[in-house]
Amino acid sequence: MIRLVPLSATPSAEVETLLDAAFGTDRQARTAYRIREGVTAIDSLSFAAMEEDRLVGTIQAWPVVVSHNEGADPITLVGPVAVLPDAQQKGIGKALMVRLLDAADAGASDAMVMIGDPEYYGRFFGFTADATAGWDVPGPVERHRLLARIRRPGGIAPVGMLGPDTGFARRAAAA
Ligand SMILES: CC(C)(COP(=O)(O)OP(=O)(O)OC[C@H]1O[C@@H](n2cnc3c(N)ncnc32)[C@H](O)[C@@H]1OP(=O)(O)O)[C@@H](O)C(=O)NCCC(=O)NCCS
């Protein structure tokens, strides 16, 4: 029996151990970590999957922007999505994604980007590389794995640079 809880209720050391198990200890060199450098995860879009008292999966989301000539469009960076190797293929990844997308569609985010396998995030969750062809990232990326899911009227700038949204926490506190 899997329970989903807010990630903020889970000790961060346990989350880091799980991420090392899913992605390896060199994961912090990945481009996704540069995109969201210095920002804090979005509470309302970050969840942990518990099997009894064991942490078996996590999903995190981060405030980032696409910077362009006329300004910066806010967008949510999704990931990592991680499930412990011995708990994979049991629907936990899907459950975490569905919870995040439900919260997003209820108002938490109308535009999301991630680096991941299109065979998973496209097939099950509607993420595609269509909108991302003109976006730069601060590091190497396989272009077909830079995926977005955009529901915002008017969309997001087609050309720009992905990077941290350093004003997010201040704006959220003021709202
Ligand atoms: C990718 C991951 C999050 C999926 O979670 P999961 O709980 O194992 O997967 P689910 O049980 O929800 O989904 C299983 C289905 O997804 C498919 N699937 C799982 N990972 C996949 C991948 N990387 N590419 C394509 N398909 C994948 C399975 O084949 C299965 O398909 P089926 O329903 O047709 O049999 C998990 O395997 C994981 O943490 N992997 C290591 C980290 C990683 O690579 N993350 C992705 C980049 S962000």
The ligand as a Tripos MOL2 file, in Angstrom:
@<TRIPOS>MOLECULE
LIG
   48    50     1     0     0
SMALL
NO_CHARGES

@<TRIPOS>ATOM
      1 C1         11.5090    6.4270  -14.3680 C.3       1 LIG1
      2 C2         10.8350    6.0590  -13.0340 C.3       1 LIG1
      3 C3         10.5390    7.3260  -12.2580 C.3       1 LIG1
      4 C4          9.5080    5.3290  -13.3470 C.3       1 LIG1
      5 O1          8.8470    4.9830  -12.1510 O.3       1 LIG1
      6 P1          8.2650    3.5010  -11.9350 P.3       1 LIG1
      7 O2          7.4870    3.5260  -10.6620 O.co2     1 LIG1
      8 O3          9.3670    2.5220  -12.0450 O.co2     1 LIG1
      9 O4          7.3230    3.3260  -13.2300 O.3       1 LIG1
     10 P2          5.7520    3.0120  -13.2560 P.3       1 LIG1
     11 O5          5.5140    1.7360  -12.5230 O.co2     1 LIG1
     12 O6          4.9800    4.2020  -12.8150 O.co2     1 LIG1
     13 O7          5.4780    2.8410  -14.8100 O.3       1 LIG1
     14 C5          5.8190    1.6390  -15.4310 C.3       1 LIG1
     15 C6          5.6560    1.8030  -16.9370 C.3       1 LIG1
     16 O8          6.5380    2.8410  -17.3820 O.3       1 LIG1
     17 C7          7.5170    2.2940  -18.2680 C.3       1 LIG1
     18 N1          8.7770    2.9640  -17.9660 N.ar      1 LIG1
     19 C8          9.3730    3.1010  -16.7600 C.ar      1 LIG1
     20 N2         10.5150    3.7990  -16.8770 N.ar      1 LIG1
     21 C9         10.6290    4.1170  -18.1930 C.ar      1 LIG1
     22 C10        11.5990    4.8340  -18.9440 C.ar      1 LIG1
     23 N3         12.6880    5.3890  -18.3820 N.pl3     1 LIG1
     24 N4         11.3880    4.9490  -20.2920 N.ar      1 LIG1
     25 C11        10.2930    4.4160  -20.8790 C.ar      1 LIG1
     26 N5          9.3480    3.7310  -20.2060 N.ar      1 LIG1
     27 C12         9.5130    3.5810  -18.8780 C.ar      1 LIG1
     28 C13         7.5360    0.8130  -17.9540 C.3       1 LIG1
     29 O9          8.0080    0.0720  -19.0520 O.3       1 LIG1
     30 C14         6.0770    0.5470  -17.6670 C.3       1 LIG1
     31 O10         5.3460    0.4880  -18.8640 O.3       1 LIG1
     32 P3          4.0390   -0.4740  -19.0100 P.3       1 LIG1
     33 O11         2.9990    0.1230  -18.0880 O.co2     1 LIG1
     34 O12         3.6850   -0.4090  -20.4480 O.co2     1 LIG1
     35 O13         4.4990   -1.8180  -18.5430 O.co2     1 LIG1
     36 C15        11.7050    5.1030  -12.1790 C.3       1 LIG1
     37 O14        11.9150    3.9180  -12.9020 O.3       1 LIG1
     38 C16        13.0650    5.6610  -11.7720 C.2       1 LIG1
     39 O15        13.1750    6.3030  -10.7220 O.2       1 LIG1
     40 N6         14.1110    5.3970  -12.5650 N.am      1 LIG1
     41 C17        15.4560    5.8700  -12.2450 C.3       1 LIG1
     42 C18        15.5770    7.3470  -12.3710 C.3       1 LIG1
     43 C19        15.2040    7.8340  -13.7560 C.2       1 LIG1
     44 O16        15.7320    7.3780  -14.7490 O.2       1 LIG1
     45 N7         14.2570    8.8260  -13.8150 N.am      1 LIG1
     46 C20        13.7890    9.3980  -15.0780 C.3       1 LIG1
     47 C21        14.4110   10.7150  -15.4210 C.3       1 LIG1
     48 S1         13.7280   12.1010  -14.5250 S.3       1 LIG1
@<TRIPOS>BOND
     1     1     2 1
     2     2     3 1
     3     2     4 1
     4     2    36 1
     5     4     5 1
     6     5     6 1
     7     6     7 2
     8     6     8 1
     9     6     9 1
    10     9    10 1
    11    10    11 2
    12    10    12 1
    13    10    13 1
    14    13    14 1
    15    14    15 1
    16    15    16 1
    17    15    30 1
    18    16    17 1
    19    17    18 1
    20    17    28 1
    21    18    19 ar
    22    18    27 ar
    23    19    20 ar
    24    20    21 ar
    25    21    22 ar
    26    21    27 ar
    27    22    23 1
    28    22    24 ar
    29    24    25 ar
    30    25    26 ar
    31    26    27 ar
    32    28    29 1
    33    28    30 1
    34    30    31 1
    35    31    32 1
    36    32    33 2
    37    32    34 1
    38    32    35 1
    39    36    37 1
    40    36    38 1
    41    38    39 2
    42    38    40 1
    43    40    41 1
    44    41    42 1
    45    42    43 1
    46    43    44 2
    47    43    45 1
    48    45    46 1
    49    46    47 1
    50    47    48 1
@<TRIPOS>SUBSTRUCTURE
     1 LIG1         1 GROUP 0 **** ****
